[in-house]
Amino acid sequence: MLGVSKSGYYAWLNAPESRRAAKNRELLDQIVQIYEESNSRYGSPKILYRLKQRGYQCGHNRIARIMRKNGIKSKVVKKFRPRGKVIDKKHASPNILNMRFLWNALNQAWATDITCIPTKKGWVYLCVFLDLCSRAIVGWSVAEHNED
């Protein structure tokens, strides 16, 4: 069915373990030990660093492959950090201030900024309006979404 001769199959079946397979098995034992010492926190870069401290010579991809093949995965996940979106130029407002931030009269120019604030219930967005003459806050708004 697979196009393999019987003698070739039995030769493969009874062949001794290769040096690479034996080294991978030895590395797996060390990886599991380091992984357990770190309380399941270390990923492949830190495990590789610890292996090199113990005198093992191997590469990052090999360690990552052995870990992936054996279901070893770091339990630490990177925190979500909101990032700003790139605005298409056809949807952007024109720059009428043109870097002019000093004004002589009130309510001629306002500036605004939006910031994300993490809370126990999720992110909230704070928008603040500033008068460029008096540098006083003339308005603000808080919302659970960053739209409109």
N, C-alpha and C positions, 0 to 999 in steps of 0.2 A: 504494500500500500504506500509506504513512504519511499520506496525505491532504495532501500538499504539492505545490504546482504546480511544474512544471519550471523556470519562470522564477524563482520564489522560491528554489528550491534553488540554481540557478546564481548568483543574486544574493548569496546567503549564502556560497557557495563562493568567489566572486571578490571579496568585500568586503574592504576593507583592515582590518588588525588594529586593534582598538579601543584607546583610550588606556589603559584599565584592564588589558587583556591585555599591552600593551607595558610598563606599569609593573610588572606581576607578573613578567614575564620579567626585567626589570632587577633587581627585588628578589630573584628566584631566583638570579641570578648573584652578588649580594652575599651572600645566605644561604649559598650553597655555599662561597664564599671564607672567610667567618667560620667556618663549620663545619669546614673543613679546617684553618684556623689554630688551632682549639681541639682538634685531634686527635680529632674526632668526639665531643667531650664536651658541647658546649653544646646545650641545648634551646631552645625558642622564647622563654622569658623573657630569657635572656642574649643570644640573637641579636637580639631586639628592642632591648635596651639598646645593643648595639654599633651597630645600624643608626641609632638615634637619635643616637649620638655622631658618626656619619658624616653626619648632616644629613637623614636620611630621615624622613618623617612617615607613620606607618602604625600600625595597631593590632595587639594581640596575636593576636586571632582570625585576622586576615589572614595573619600570619606562620605561625601554627600550621597553617592550611589549606594554604598553599603547601608547607610542609614535609611535611605528611601526604600531599598529592597526589603529591609527588616522592620519597616513601620516605626522607626525611631524618629520622633519629631519634637521640636522644642514646644513647650506649652506656653511660652511667652509670646504674646501677639503685640505688634506695634499699635500704639494708640492712634485713633483716628484724629487727624488734624485737618480742619477745613482749609481749603485753599481757594483763592480767588479765581474767578473765571475770566478768561480772556474775552474782551468785548470786541465784536466785529466792528470795523471802522464805520460801516454804513449804519450801524445801530447806536454808535457813540454820540454823545452830545458835543456840540462844538466848544472849543476852548476859548471862551470869550474873555476870561481873565488874563490869559497870556502871561502868566507868572507875575501879575501885578497884585501884590497882597497888601499894599498900603493904600487906604482910602481915607478921604477927608470928611465924608458925611455918612451918617447912619443909614442902614438899610439900602445901600447901593450895591453891595456885593456880599454874598454869603458863601461860606465853604461848608462842606459836609463830610462826614466820615462814618463808616459802618464798622463795628467790631463785633466779634463773636464771643459770647460769654458762656462757658460750660456751667451747667447747673445739675442738680441731682435728677431732674426730670428731662434733661436733654439740653440742646443748645438754644440760646436766645440771642437775638440780634439787636444791638443798640445803634440807633442812628442819631447823630447829634448835628445841629445846625449852629454855625458860629458866624456872627457879624464881623466882617474883616476890619471895620473901623474901630469899634469899641472892644473887640475880642471877647465879647460876652456871648454866652449861649442863648440863642433866641428860641430854640425849640429842640425837642428830642422825642424819639419814639422807640418803643420796645416791641418786638414781635417774635413769634416762634418760627417764622419763615423769613427768607431773604428774598422776597419778591415784591415788585411794585415799589 
